[in-house]
Amino acid sequence: MQYELTCACGWTTSGDEEEIVEAAQDHGRKLHNMEVTREQAMAMAGPAGAD
Amino acid sequence: MLPIDVEGPVTAEVFTLAMTDFGPLLTGPCGPAPWLIEAGHGEHPIDTVRRLAGSAMPGLRLLHSTSWRFERGAVVLSFLVVMDESRIGEFETVPVHRVDLARSTATEAPPAIGYEQVLEHALRHLAWLAKEDEAVRVALDDRWHDLLEGYVPEPFLQLGG
């Protein structure tokens, strides 16, 4: 399944679960000094293309 | 969907600026807006900002704290980062314009503080630093000094409540 995830700063990513979790964790760590858990990432993700 | 957002008792709010021949631009790796960074995880906030900003934008010209306020249950420390225009690359930018500051009364905080007002104060503080701090004066080029001549110098301040 494809997902989309958005950061409050406007950064977005899309992909399967592994891809968006890895991308979100990398973004959070490098740009916000945040450690994003898998659960947090998936809680904020939605199906790609949905409003 | 609710976006992932920074949280915690201390937030660093970073304004990344680059000077061009057309004036200062607000920019940065998180878009032309305040860049929010979680701070206080056992690391000095300025070290956190220096580490992340230095990694995202090598060769920073200047990094300075300019104000603080309490917002959304956290202490927000505002920082000004100056980078060279050659580092803008694919970052989005917006021009920086002058705005009026949000002023409080003797006993009450201003009703609202927009980021443009925080940035306006940051530049007023930079104007002060450019005259009082030799390291800052040397770090800024003539275009910056010309711009800052138009700002009334202000010290580090608590903004709002």
N, CA and C atoms of all chains as a GROMACS GRO file, in nm:
protein
  636
    1MET      N    1   0.086  -0.120   0.000
    1MET     CA    2   0.000   0.000   0.000
    1MET      C    3   0.090   0.125   0.000
    2GLN      N    4   0.047   0.225  -0.072
    2GLN     CA    5   0.121   0.351  -0.078
    2GLN      C    6   0.063   0.452   0.021
    3TYR      N    7   0.153   0.524   0.086
    3TYR     CA    8   0.113   0.621   0.187
    3TYR      C    9   0.171   0.758   0.155
    4GLU      N   10   0.113   0.860   0.218
    4GLU     CA   11   0.167   0.996   0.216
    4GLU      C   12   0.180   1.043   0.360
    5LEU      N   13   0.282   1.122   0.385
    5LEU     CA   14   0.303   1.176   0.519
    5LEU      C   15   0.352   1.319   0.506
    6THR      N   16   0.303   1.406   0.591
    6THR     CA   17   0.340   1.548   0.585
    6THR      C   18   0.396   1.594   0.718
    7CYS      N   19   0.501   1.673   0.710
    7CYS     CA   20   0.557   1.737   0.829
    7CYS      C   21   0.493   1.874   0.844
    8ALA      N   22   0.489   1.926   0.964
    8ALA     CA   23   0.432   2.058   0.986
    8ALA      C   24   0.507   2.165   0.910
    9CYS      N   25   0.631   2.139   0.872
    9CYS     CA   26   0.709   2.238   0.798
    9CYS      C   27   0.674   2.239   0.650
   10GLY      N   28   0.591   2.143   0.607
   10GLY     CA   29   0.551   2.136   0.468
   10GLY      C   30   0.616   2.024   0.390
   11TRP      N   31   0.720   1.967   0.445
   11TRP     CA   32   0.786   1.855   0.379
   11TRP      C   33   0.692   1.737   0.370
   12THR      N   34   0.691   1.672   0.255
   12THR     CA   35   0.606   1.555   0.238
   12THR      C   36   0.687   1.440   0.180
   13THR      N   37   0.637   1.323   0.203
   13THR     CA   38   0.699   1.205   0.145
   13THR      C   39   0.590   1.105   0.112
   14SER      N   40   0.619   1.017   0.023
   14SER     CA   41   0.522   0.914  -0.011
   14SER      C   42   0.597   0.786  -0.045
   15GLY      N   43   0.527   0.677  -0.033
   15GLY     CA   44   0.589   0.547  -0.062
   15GLY      C   45   0.522   0.439   0.019
   16ASP      N   46   0.583   0.321   0.022
   16ASP     CA   47   0.525   0.216   0.106
   16ASP      C   48   0.564   0.243   0.251
   17GLU      N   49   0.519   0.156   0.340
   17GLU     CA   50   0.538   0.182   0.482
   17GLU      C   51   0.685   0.197   0.519
   18GLU      N   52   0.768   0.110   0.472
   18GLU     CA   53   0.909   0.117   0.506
   18GLU      C   54   0.973   0.246   0.456
   19GLU      N   55   0.935   0.284   0.334
   19GLU     CA   56   0.993   0.405   0.274
   19GLU      C   57   0.954   0.530   0.351
   20ILE      N   58   0.827   0.543   0.387
   20ILE     CA   59   0.786   0.667   0.454
   20ILE      C   60   0.836   0.672   0.597
   21VAL      N   61   0.844   0.560   0.663
   21VAL     CA   62   0.896   0.559   0.800
   21VAL      C   63   1.043   0.600   0.797
   22GLU      N   64   1.120   0.541   0.707
   22GLU     CA   65   1.261   0.576   0.699
   22GLU      C   66   1.280   0.723   0.662
   23ALA      N   67   1.202   0.771   0.567
   23ALA     CA   68   1.214   0.910   0.525
   23ALA      C   69   1.174   1.006   0.637
   24ALA      N   70   1.067   0.973   0.708
   24ALA     CA   71   1.022   1.059   0.817
   24ALA      C   72   1.124   1.062   0.930
   25GLN      N   73   1.181   0.949   0.960
   25GLN     CA   74   1.281   0.944   1.066
   25GLN      C   75   1.406   1.022   1.027
   26ASP      N   76   1.446   1.011   0.903
   26ASP     CA   77   1.563   1.085   0.856
   26ASP      C   78   1.537   1.236   0.857
   27HIS      N   79   1.420   1.275   0.809
   27HIS     CA   80   1.383   1.416   0.807
   27HIS      C   81   1.374   1.471   0.949
   28GLY      N   82   1.306   1.397   1.037
   28GLY     CA   83   1.291   1.443   1.174
   28GLY      C   84   1.424   1.460   1.245
   29ARG      N   85   1.512   1.364   1.223
   29ARG     CA   86   1.642   1.368   1.289
   29ARG      C   87   1.728   1.482   1.235
   30LYS      N   88   1.734   1.496   1.103
   30LYS     CA   89   1.827   1.592   1.041
   30LYS      C   90   1.779   1.736   1.048
   31LEU      N   91   1.647   1.755   1.043
   31LEU     CA   92   1.599   1.892   1.035
   31LEU      C   93   1.523   1.940   1.157
   32HIS      N   94   1.476   1.849   1.241
   32HIS     CA   95   1.400   1.893   1.358
   32HIS      C   96   1.453   1.840   1.490
   33ASN      N   97   1.560   1.763   1.485
   33ASN     CA   98   1.619   1.706   1.607
   33ASN      C   99   1.517   1.620   1.680
   34MET      N  100   1.433   1.554   1.604
   34MET     CA  101   1.327   1.468   1.659
   34MET      C  102   1.356   1.323   1.627
   35GLU      N  103   1.324   1.236   1.720
   35GLU     CA  104   1.328   1.092   1.694
   35GLU      C  105   1.184   1.047   1.674
   36VAL      N  106   1.152   1.020   1.550
   36VAL     CA  107   1.017   0.979   1.514
   36VAL      C  108   1.010   0.827   1.518
   37THR      N  109   0.917   0.775   1.594
   37THR     CA  110   0.902   0.630   1.599
   37THR      C  111   0.820   0.582   1.479
   38ARG      N  112   0.829   0.453   1.454
   38ARG     CA  113   0.749   0.396   1.347
   38ARG      C  114   0.601   0.420   1.373
   39GLU      N  115   0.562   0.403   1.497
   39GLU     CA  116   0.421   0.421   1.532
   39GLU      C  117   0.376   0.565   1.508
   40GLN      N  118   0.461   0.661   1.544
   40GLN     CA  119   0.426   0.801   1.521
   40GLN      C  120   0.413   0.830   1.372
   41ALA      N  121   0.508   0.779   1.296
   41ALA     CA  122   0.505   0.802   1.152
   41ALA      C  123   0.378   0.743   1.090
   42MET      N  124   0.347   0.623   1.125
   42MET     CA  125   0.229   0.559   1.066
   42MET      C  126   0.100   0.620   1.116
   43ALA      N  127   0.101   0.673   1.239
   43ALA     CA  128  -0.019   0.739   1.291
   43ALA      C  129  -0.050   0.865   1.212
   44MET      N  130   0.055   0.925   1.153
   44MET     CA  131   0.038   1.049   1.080
   44MET      C  132   0.025   1.027   0.930
   45ALA      N  133   0.040   0.905   0.887
   45ALA     CA  134   0.036   0.876   0.743
   45ALA      C  135  -0.105   0.845   0.699
   46GLY      N  136  -0.130   0.871   0.574
   46GLY     CA  137  -0.259   0.840   0.516
   46GLY      C  138  -0.242   0.778   0.379
   47PRO      N  139  -0.345   0.722   0.325
   47PRO     CA  140  -0.334   0.661   0.192
   47PRO      C  141  -0.292   0.765   0.090
   48ALA      N  142  -0.204   0.733   0.004
   48ALA     CA  143  -0.157   0.826  -0.099
   48ALA      C  144  -0.272   0.864  -0.190
   49GLY      N  145  -0.284   0.998  -0.210
   49GLY     CA  146  -0.387   1.046  -0.300
   49GLY      C  147  -0.517   1.079  -0.233
   50ALA      N  148  -0.532   1.046  -0.103
   50ALA     CA  149  -0.654   1.078  -0.029
   50ALA      C  150  -0.647   1.220   0.022
   51ASP      N  151  -0.764   1.287   0.042
   51ASP     CA  152  -0.767   1.424   0.097
   51ASP      C  153  -0.759   1.424   0.249
   52MET      N  154  -0.534   1.436   0.800
   52MET     CA  155  -0.412   1.387   0.863
   52MET      C  156  -0.347   1.502   0.937
   53LEU      N  157  -0.310   1.476   1.061
   53LEU     CA  158  -0.236   1.576   1.135
   53LEU      C  159  -0.087   1.561   1.104
   54PRO      N  160  -0.016   1.670   1.078
   54PRO     CA  161   0.126   1.658   1.043
   54PRO      C  162   0.209   1.628   1.166
   55ILE      N  163   0.322   1.567   1.145
   55ILE     CA  164   0.420   1.552   1.253
   55ILE      C  165   0.468   1.692   1.289
   56ASP      N  166   0.479   1.720   1.417
   56ASP     CA  167   0.519   1.853   1.461
   56ASP      C  168   0.618   1.840   1.575
   57VAL      N  169   0.698   1.944   1.594
   57VAL     CA  170   0.792   1.943   1.705
   57VAL      C  171   0.714   1.953   1.836
   58GLU      N  172   0.772   1.900   1.943
   58GLU     CA  173   0.710   1.907   2.074
   58GLU      C  174   0.819   1.913   2.178
   59GLY      N  175   0.781   1.929   2.304
   59GLY     CA  176   0.882   1.937   2.408
   59GLY      C  177   0.883   2.076   2.470
   60PRO      N  178   0.953   2.090   2.584
   60PRO     CA  179   0.947   2.216   2.658
   60PRO      C  180   1.027   2.330   2.597
   61VAL      N  181   1.122   2.300   2.508
   61VAL     CA  182   1.203   2.405   2.447
   61VAL      C  183   1.204   2.384   2.296
   62THR      N  184   1.170   2.488   2.223
   62THR     CA  185   1.172   2.484   2.077
   62THR      C  186   1.265   2.593   2.026
   63ALA      N  187   1.353   2.558   1.937
   63ALA     CA  188   1.434   2.658   1.868
   63ALA      C  189   1.362   2.696   1.739
   64GLU      N  190   1.347   2.824   1.718
   64GLU     CA  191   1.281   2.877   1.598
   64GLU      C  192   1.388   2.952   1.520
   65VAL      N  193   1.422   2.902   1.404
   65VAL     CA  194   1.536   2.953   1.330
   65VAL      C  195   1.490   3.030   1.207
   66PHE      N  196   1.535   3.152   1.195
   66PHE     CA  197   1.512   3.232   1.075
   66PHE      C  198   1.642   3.231   0.995
   67THR      N  199   1.636   3.170   0.878
   67THR     CA  200   1.755   3.161   0.793
   67THR      C  201   1.747   3.269   0.686
   68LEU      N  202   1.845   3.356   0.685
   68LEU     CA  203   1.845   3.467   0.591
   68LEU      C  204   1.968   3.463   0.501
   69ALA      N  205   1.948   3.510   0.380
   69ALA     CA  206   2.057   3.528   0.285
   69ALA      C  207   2.042   3.666   0.223
   70MET      N  208   2.151   3.738   0.213
   70MET     CA  209   2.146   3.871   0.153
   70MET      C  210   2.178   3.861   0.004
   71THR      N  211   2.098   3.930  -0.075
   71THR     CA  212   2.122   3.935  -0.218
   71THR      C  213   2.130   4.081  -0.262
   72ASP      N  214   2.159   4.102  -0.388
   72ASP     CA  215   2.162   4.240  -0.439
   72ASP      C  216   2.023   4.304  -0.438
   73PHE      N  217   1.920   4.222  -0.419
   73PHE     CA  218   1.782   4.272  -0.417
   73PHE      C  219   1.727   4.280  -0.276
   74GLY      N  220   1.811   4.254  -0.177
   74GLY     CA  221   1.767   4.261  -0.039
   74GLY      C  222   1.771   4.126   0.029
   75PRO      N  223   1.732   4.120   0.157
   75PRO     CA  224   1.739   3.994   0.231
   75PRO      C  225   1.625   3.901   0.196
   76LEU      N  226   1.656   3.772   0.195
   76LEU     CA  227   1.558   3.669   0.169
   76LEU      C  228   1.548   3.575   0.289
   77LEU      N  229   1.425   3.536   0.321
   77LEU     CA  230   1.402   3.431   0.421
   77LEU      C  231   1.399   3.299   0.346
   78THR      N  232   1.476   3.203   0.394
   78THR     CA  233   1.489   3.077   0.323
   78THR      C  234   1.521   2.966   0.422
   79GLY      N  235   1.570   2.854   0.374
   79GLY     CA  236   1.610   2.746   0.464
   79GLY      C  237   1.562   2.612   0.415
   80PRO      N  238   1.611   2.506   0.481
   80PRO     CA  239   1.579   2.370   0.436
   80PRO      C  240   1.435   2.328   0.461
   81CYS      N  241   1.363   2.402   0.545
   81CYS     CA  242   1.223   2.373   0.568
   81CYS      C  243   1.134   2.481   0.508
   82GLY      N  244   1.180   2.543   0.402
   82GLY     CA  245   1.100   2.643   0.335
   82GLY      C  246   1.123   2.784   0.387
   83PRO      N  247   1.065   2.883   0.320
   83PRO     CA  248   1.084   3.023   0.358
   83PRO      C  249   0.993   3.060   0.475
   84ALA      N  250   1.023   3.008   0.590
   84ALA     CA  251   0.939   3.024   0.708
   84ALA      C  252   1.023   2.989   0.830
   85PRO      N  253   0.973   3.017   0.950
   85PRO     CA  254   1.048   2.976   1.070
   85PRO      C  255   1.072   2.825   1.071
   86TRP      N  256   1.195   2.788   1.096
   86TRP     CA  257   1.235   2.647   1.096
   86TRP      C  258   1.237   2.604   1.243
   87LEU      N  259   1.151   2.509   1.278
   87LEU     CA  260   1.135   2.467   1.417
   87LEU      C  261   1.218   2.343   1.448
   88ILE      N  262   1.291   2.350   1.556
   88ILE     CA  263   1.382   2.243   1.597
   88ILE      C  264   1.359   2.212   1.744
   89GLU      N  265   1.344   2.085   1.778
   89GLU     CA  266   1.333   2.048   1.918
   89GLU      C  267   1.468   2.069   1.986
   90ALA      N  268   1.464   2.131   2.102
   90ALA     CA  269   1.588   2.157   2.174
   90ALA      C  270   1.573   2.107   2.317
   91GLY      N  271   1.682   2.110   2.389
   91GLY     CA  272   1.678   2.076   2.530
   91GLY      C  273   1.699   1.931   2.563
   92HIS      N  274   1.734   1.847   2.466
   92HIS     CA  275   1.758   1.706   2.494
   92HIS      C  276   1.900   1.687   2.548
   93GLY      N  277   1.930   1.756   2.656
   93GLY     CA  278   2.062   1.744   2.717
   93GLY      C  279   2.171   1.817   2.638
   94GLU      N  280   2.132   1.897   2.542
   94GLU     CA  281   2.228   1.970   2.461
   94GLU      C  282   2.191   2.118   2.464
   95HIS      N  283   2.290   2.205   2.471
   95HIS     CA  284   2.263   2.347   2.470
   95HIS      C  285   2.188   2.381   2.341
   96PRO      N  286   2.080   2.458   2.350
   96PRO     CA  287   2.002   2.488   2.230
   96PRO      C  288   2.085   2.547   2.116
   97ILE      N  289   2.180   2.633   2.146
   97ILE     CA  290   2.256   2.693   2.037
   97ILE      C  291   2.346   2.587   1.971
   98ASP      N  292   2.391   2.490   2.047
   98ASP     CA  293   2.470   2.381   1.989
   98ASP      C  294   2.383   2.296   1.897
   99THR      N  295   2.258   2.276   1.937
   99THR     CA  296   2.164   2.200   1.854
   99THR      C  297   2.141   2.272   1.721
  100VAL      N  298   2.114   2.401   1.730
  100VAL     CA  299   2.088   2.479   1.608
  100VAL      C  300   2.214   2.482   1.521
  101ARG      N  301   2.328   2.503   1.583
  101ARG     CA  302   2.453   2.506   1.505
  101ARG      C  303   2.476   2.373   1.434
  102ARG      N  304   2.447   2.264   1.504
  102ARG     CA  305   2.469   2.131   1.446
  102ARG      C  306   2.377   2.106   1.328
  103LEU      N  307   2.250   2.133   1.344
  103LEU     CA  308   2.155   2.106   1.236
  103LEU      C  309   2.171   2.205   1.120
  104ALA      N  310   2.182   2.333   1.154
  104ALA     CA  311   2.195   2.434   1.049
  104ALA      C  312   2.327   2.418   0.975
  105GLY      N  313   2.433   2.387   1.048
  105GLY     CA  314   2.562   2.368   0.985
  105GLY      C  315   2.565   2.249   0.893
  106SER      N  316   2.487   2.148   0.926
  106SER     CA  317   2.479   2.030   0.840
  106SER      C  318   2.396   2.057   0.716
  107ALA      N  319   2.285   2.131   0.735
  107ALA     CA  320   2.196   2.159   0.621
  107ALA      C  321   2.252   2.266   0.529
  108MET      N  322   2.330   2.359   0.588
  108MET     CA  323   2.381   2.473   0.511
  108MET      C  324   2.525   2.500   0.551
  109PRO      N  325   2.619   2.423   0.500
  109PRO     CA  326   2.758   2.442   0.539
  109PRO      C  327   2.807   2.584   0.513
  110GLY      N  328   2.898   2.630   0.597
  110GLY     CA  329   2.957   2.761   0.577
  110GLY      C  330   2.872   2.875   0.628
  111LEU      N  331   2.802   2.856   0.740
  111LEU     CA  332   2.721   2.964   0.795
  111LEU      C  333   2.806   3.086   0.826
  112ARG      N  334   2.748   3.204   0.801
  112ARG     CA  335   2.820   3.327   0.833
  112ARG      C  336   2.796   3.371   0.977
  113LEU      N  337   2.675   3.346   1.026
  113LEU     CA  338   2.642   3.397   1.158
  113LEU      C  339   2.527   3.316   1.218
  114LEU      N  340   2.530   3.299   1.349
  114LEU     CA  341   2.422   3.235   1.424
  114LEU      C  342   2.410   3.308   1.556
  115HIS      N  343   2.291   3.359   1.586
  115HIS     CA  344   2.274   3.435   1.710
  115HIS      C  345   2.132   3.420   1.761
  116SER      N  346   2.116   3.412   1.891
  116SER     CA  347   1.983   3.412   1.950
  116SER      C  348   1.935   3.557   1.961
  117THR      N  349   1.805   3.577   1.946
  117THR     CA  350   1.756   3.714   1.940
  117THR      C  351   1.640   3.744   2.035
  118SER      N  352   1.561   3.645   2.071
  118SER     CA  353   1.449   3.669   2.162
  118SER      C  354   1.397   3.536   2.212
  119TRP      N  355   1.305   3.543   2.308
  119TRP     CA  356   1.234   3.423   2.350
  119TRP      C  357   1.091   3.461   2.384
  120ARG      N  358   1.003   3.362   2.383
  120ARG     CA  359   0.864   3.379   2.424
  120ARG      C  360   0.810   3.244   2.467
  121PHE      N  361   0.695   3.246   2.530
  121PHE     CA  362   0.628   3.124   2.571
  121PHE      C  363   0.510   3.104   2.479
  122GLU      N  364   0.503   2.991   2.411
  122GLU     CA  365   0.398   2.967   2.311
  122GLU      C  366   0.371   2.818   2.301
  123ARG      N  367   0.246   2.781   2.294
  123ARG     CA  368   0.204   2.641   2.279
  123ARG      C  369   0.270   2.553   2.386
  124GLY      N  370   0.276   2.604   2.508
  124GLY     CA  371   0.327   2.525   2.619
  124GLY      C  372   0.477   2.506   2.618
  125ALA      N  373   0.549   2.583   2.538
  125ALA     CA  374   0.693   2.566   2.531
  125ALA      C  375   0.764   2.701   2.530
  126VAL      N  376   0.888   2.701   2.577
  126VAL     CA  377   0.972   2.819   2.560
  126VAL      C  378   1.026   2.815   2.417
  127VAL      N  379   1.001   2.921   2.342
  127VAL     CA  380   1.049   2.929   2.205
  127VAL      C  381   1.168   3.024   2.202
  128LEU      N  382   1.282   2.972   2.164
  128LEU     CA  383   1.403   3.053   2.151
  128LEU      C  384   1.422   3.085   2.003
  129SER      N  385   1.424   3.212   1.970
  129SER     CA  386   1.439   3.251   1.830
  129SER      C  387   1.586   3.276   1.797
  130PHE      N  388   1.626   3.227   1.682
  130PHE     CA  389   1.763   3.241   1.636
  130PHE      C  390   1.764   3.301   1.495
  131LEU      N  391   1.868   3.375   1.467
  131LEU     CA  392   1.891   3.426   1.333
  131LEU      C  393   2.014   3.355   1.278
  132VAL      N  394   1.998   3.299   1.158
  132VAL     CA  395   2.111   3.236   1.090
  132VAL      C  396   2.132   3.312   0.960
  133VAL      N  397   2.255   3.350   0.934
  133VAL     CA  398   2.287   3.416   0.807
  133VAL      C  399   2.373   3.321   0.725
  134MET      N  400   2.328   3.296   0.604
  134MET     CA  401   2.404   3.210   0.514
  134MET      C  402   2.439   3.290   0.388
  135ASP      N  403   2.536   3.239   0.315
  135ASP     CA  404   2.576   3.305   0.192
  135ASP      C  405   2.472   3.275   0.084
  136GLU      N  406   2.444   3.372   0.000
  136GLU     CA  407   2.343   3.352  -0.106
  136GLU      C  408   2.382   3.240  -0.202
  137SER      N  409   2.508   3.210  -0.211
  137SER     CA  410   2.550   3.103  -0.301
  137SER      C  411   2.502   2.967  -0.251
  138ARG      N  412   2.458   2.958  -0.125
  138ARG     CA  413   2.412   2.832  -0.066
  138ARG      C  414   2.261   2.811  -0.082
  139ILE      N  415   2.192   2.911  -0.138
  139ILE     CA  416   2.045   2.899  -0.147
  139ILE      C  417   2.006   2.777  -0.228
  140GLY      N  418   2.070   2.756  -0.340
  140GLY     CA  419   2.042   2.637  -0.419
  140GLY      C  420   1.894   2.626  -0.453
  141GLU      N  421   1.834   2.512  -0.413
  141GLU     CA  422   1.694   2.488  -0.445
  141GLU      C  423   1.600   2.528  -0.331
  142PHE      N  424   1.653   2.592  -0.227
  142PHE     CA  425   1.564   2.637  -0.119
  142PHE      C  426   1.466   2.740  -0.172
  143GLU      N  427   1.343   2.734  -0.126
  143GLU     CA  428   1.247   2.838  -0.158
  143GLU      C  429   1.282   2.964  -0.080
  144THR      N  430   1.249   3.079  -0.136
  144THR     CA  431   1.280   3.205  -0.069
  144THR      C  432   1.162   3.301  -0.075
  145VAL      N  433   1.155   3.390   0.020
  145VAL     CA  434   1.062   3.503   0.015
  145VAL      C  435   1.138   3.627   0.060
  146PRO      N  436   1.106   3.743   0.004
  146PRO     CA  437   1.173   3.866   0.048
  146PRO      C  438   1.132   3.900   0.192
  147VAL      N  439   1.223   3.962   0.262
  147VAL     CA  440   1.195   4.009   0.398
  147VAL      C  441   1.152   4.155   0.391
  148HIS      N  442   1.038   4.185   0.451
  148HIS     CA  443   0.987   4.321   0.451
  148HIS      C  444   0.980   4.375   0.594
  149ARG      N  445   0.983   4.507   0.606
  149ARG     CA  446   0.968   4.570   0.737
  149ARG      C  447   0.824   4.557   0.785
  150VAL      N  448   0.806   4.534   0.915
  150VAL     CA  449   0.673   4.529   0.975
  150VAL      C  450   0.678   4.601   1.110
  151ASP      N  451   0.562   4.639   1.161
  151ASP     CA  452   0.555   4.697   1.295
  151ASP      C  453   0.566   4.586   1.398
  152LEU      N  454   0.629   4.617   1.511
  152LEU     CA  455   0.641   4.518   1.617
  152LEU      C  456   0.511   4.509   1.698
  153ALA      N  457   0.488   4.391   1.756
  153ALA     CA  458   0.379   4.372   1.851
  153ALA      C  459   0.429   4.418   1.986
  154ARG      N  460   0.372   4.523   2.038
  154ARG     CA  461   0.418   4.575   2.166
  154ARG      C  462   0.319   4.540   2.275
  155SER      N  463   0.371   4.511   2.394
  155SER     CA  464   0.285   4.484   2.508
  155SER      C  465   0.262   4.614   2.586
  156THR      N  466   0.167   4.610   2.678
  156THR     CA  467   0.153   4.720   2.772
  156THR      C  468   0.245   4.691   2.890
  157ALA      N  469   0.239   4.776   2.990
  157ALA     CA  470   0.326   4.756   3.106
  157ALA      C  471   0.291   4.627   3.181
  158THR      N  472   0.166   4.582   3.167
  158THR     CA  473   0.125   4.465   3.246
  158THR      C  474   0.069   4.351   3.163
  159GLU      N  475   0.060   4.367   3.034
  159GLU     CA  476   0.001   4.261   2.952
  159GLU      C  477   0.084   4.236   2.827
  160ALA      N  478   0.083   4.109   2.785
  160ALA     CA  479   0.152   4.072   2.663
  160ALA      C  480   0.072   4.119   2.542
  161PRO      N  481   0.137   4.136   2.427
  161PRO     CA  482   0.062   4.170   2.307
  161PRO      C  483  -0.034   4.057   2.273
  162PRO      N  484  -0.145   4.089   2.209
  162PRO     CA  485  -0.247   3.987   2.182
  162PRO      C  486  -0.198   3.877   2.088
  163ALA      N  487  -0.110   3.907   1.999
  163ALA     CA  488  -0.061   3.806   1.905
  163ALA      C  489   0.074   3.850   1.850
  164ILE      N  490   0.157   3.751   1.821
  164ILE     CA  491   0.287   3.781   1.762
  164ILE      C  492   0.302   3.694   1.639
  165GLY      N  493   0.309   3.757   1.522
  165GLY     CA  494   0.333   3.682   1.400
  165GLY      C  495   0.482   3.662   1.379
  166TYR      N  496   0.517   3.565   1.295
  166TYR     CA  497   0.660   3.537   1.278
  166TYR      C  498   0.731   3.655   1.214
  167GLU      N  499   0.655   3.731   1.132
  167GLU     CA  500   0.720   3.847   1.069
  167GLU      C  501   0.767   3.948   1.174
  168GLN      N  502   0.689   3.957   1.284
  168GLN     CA  503   0.727   4.050   1.390
  168GLN      C  504   0.846   3.998   1.470
  169VAL      N  505   0.853   3.868   1.488
  169VAL     CA  506   0.969   3.810   1.556
  169VAL      C  507   1.093   3.834   1.470
  170LEU      N  508   1.079   3.820   1.340
  170LEU     CA  509   1.192   3.842   1.249
  170LEU      C  510   1.231   3.990   1.246
  171GLU      N  511   1.133   4.078   1.251
  171GLU     CA  512   1.163   4.221   1.254
  171GLU      C  513   1.248   4.253   1.377
  172HIS      N  514   1.207   4.198   1.492
  172HIS     CA  515   1.287   4.222   1.612
  172HIS      C  516   1.425   4.159   1.598
  173ALA      N  517   1.433   4.042   1.537
  173ALA     CA  518   1.563   3.977   1.520
  173ALA      C  519   1.658   4.065   1.440
  174LEU      N  520   1.605   4.132   1.339
  174LEU     CA  521   1.690   4.219   1.258
  174LEU      C  522   1.727   4.346   1.334
  175ARG      N  523   1.637   4.393   1.418
  175ARG     CA  524   1.672   4.508   1.502
  175ARG      C  525   1.782   4.468   1.600
  176HIS      N  526   1.774   4.346   1.650
  176HIS     CA  527   1.880   4.299   1.739
  176HIS      C  528   2.010   4.283   1.661
  177LEU      N  529   2.002   4.237   1.538
  177LEU     CA  530   2.123   4.223   1.457
  177LEU      C  531   2.186   4.361   1.432
  178ALA      N  532   2.100   4.462   1.416
  178ALA     CA  533   2.151   4.598   1.398
  178ALA      C  534   2.231   4.642   1.521
  179TRP      N  535   2.182   4.602   1.636
  179TRP     CA  536   2.252   4.633   1.761
  179TRP      C  537   2.385   4.557   1.768
  180LEU      N  538   2.380   4.427   1.735
  180LEU     CA  539   2.500   4.345   1.739
  180LEU      C  540   2.604   4.395   1.639
  181ALA      N  541   2.559   4.442   1.523
  181ALA     CA  542   2.652   4.486   1.420
  181ALA      C  543   2.735   4.604   1.467
  182LYS      N  544   2.682   4.678   1.565
  182LYS     CA  545   2.755   4.792   1.618
  182LYS      C  546   2.831   4.756   1.747
  183GLU      N  547   2.780   4.659   1.822
  183GLU     CA  548   2.836   4.630   1.954
  183GLU      C  549   2.930   4.510   1.956
  184ASP      N  550   2.918   4.422   1.859
  184ASP     CA  551   2.992   4.295   1.861
  184ASP      C  552   3.084   4.288   1.739
  185GLU      N  553   3.214   4.290   1.764
  185GLU     CA  554   3.311   4.292   1.655
  185GLU      C  555   3.298   4.168   1.566
  186ALA      N  556   3.275   4.052   1.626
  186ALA     CA  557   3.263   3.930   1.547
  186ALA      C  558   3.145   3.938   1.450
  187VAL      N  559   3.034   3.995   1.495
  187VAL     CA  560   2.918   4.010   1.409
  187VAL      C  561   2.946   4.114   1.301
  188ARG      N  562   3.008   4.223   1.339
  188ARG     CA  563   3.038   4.328   1.242
  188ARG      C  564   3.124   4.273   1.128
  189VAL      N  565   3.220   4.192   1.160
  189VAL     CA  566   3.309   4.138   1.058
  189VAL      C  567   3.240   4.031   0.974
  190ALA      N  568   3.149   3.957   1.034
  190ALA     CA  569   3.081   3.848   0.962
  190ALA      C  570   2.985   3.898   0.855
  191LEU      N  571   2.936   4.020   0.870
  191LEU     CA  572   2.837   4.073   0.776
  191LEU      C  573   2.903   4.157   0.669
  192ASP      N  574   2.853   4.143   0.545
  192ASP     CA  575   2.912   4.221   0.436
  192ASP      C  576   2.847   4.360   0.429
  193ASP      N  577   2.898   4.442   0.337
  193ASP     CA  578   2.852   4.581   0.329
  193ASP      C  579   2.703   4.592   0.301
  194ARG      N  580   2.646   4.496   0.227
  194ARG     CA  581   2.502   4.502   0.198
  194ARG      C  582   2.422   4.485   0.327
  195TRP      N  583   2.468   4.398   0.414
  195TRP     CA  584   2.401   4.382   0.543
  195TRP      C  585   2.410   4.511   0.624
  196HIS      N  586   2.529   4.569   0.630
  196HIS     CA  587   2.544   4.690   0.710
  196HIS      C  588   2.459   4.803   0.655
  197ASP      N  589   2.450   4.813   0.523
  197ASP     CA  590   2.364   4.916   0.463
  197ASP      C  591   2.218   4.894   0.503
  198LEU      N  592   2.173   4.767   0.498
  198LEU     CA  593   2.035   4.735   0.536
  198LEU      C  594   2.010   4.769   0.682
  199LEU      N  595   2.103   4.728   0.769
  199LEU     CA  596   2.080   4.741   0.913
  199LEU      C  597   2.085   4.885   0.960
  200GLU      N  598   2.140   4.975   0.879
  200GLU     CA  599   2.137   5.116   0.916
  200GLU      C  600   1.994   5.167   0.929
  201GLY      N  601   1.902   5.104   0.862
  201GLY     CA  602   1.762   5.146   0.868
  201GLY      C  603   1.685   5.088   0.985
  202TYR      N  604   1.748   5.003   1.068
  202TYR     CA  605   1.680   4.941   1.181
  202TYR      C  606   1.723   5.008   1.312
  203VAL      N  607   1.626   5.034   1.399
  203VAL     CA  608   1.658   5.086   1.532
  203VAL      C  609   1.714   4.970   1.614
  204PRO      N  610   1.836   4.979   1.665
  204PRO     CA  611   1.897   4.867   1.737
  204PRO      C  612   1.820   4.831   1.864
  205GLU      N  613   1.804   4.699   1.888
  205GLU     CA  614   1.736   4.651   2.008
  205GLU      C  615   1.812   4.534   2.067
  206PRO      N  616   1.810   4.520   2.200
  206PRO     CA  617   1.878   4.408   2.266
  206PRO      C  618   1.796   4.279   2.257
  207PHE      N  619   1.852   4.167   2.309
  207PHE     CA  620   1.778   4.042   2.323
  207PHE      C  621   1.656   4.071   2.410
  208LEU      N  622   1.540   4.023   2.367
  208LEU     CA  623   1.416   4.056   2.439
  208LEU      C  624   1.330   3.934   2.462
  209GLN      N  625   1.248   3.939   2.567
  209GLN     CA  626   1.135   3.848   2.580
  209GLN      C  627   1.021   3.909   2.502
  210LEU      N  628   0.967   3.836   2.407
  210LEU     CA  629   0.853   3.885   2.330
  210LEU      C  630   0.727   3.823   2.386
  211GLY      N  631   0.628   3.900   2.414
  211GLY     CA  632   0.503   3.845   2.461
  211GLY      C  633   0.510   3.805   2.606
  212GLY      N  634   0.423   3.712   2.646
  212GLY     CA  635   0.411   3.669   2.786
  212GLY      C  636   0.517   3.570   2.829
   0.00000   0.00000   0.00000
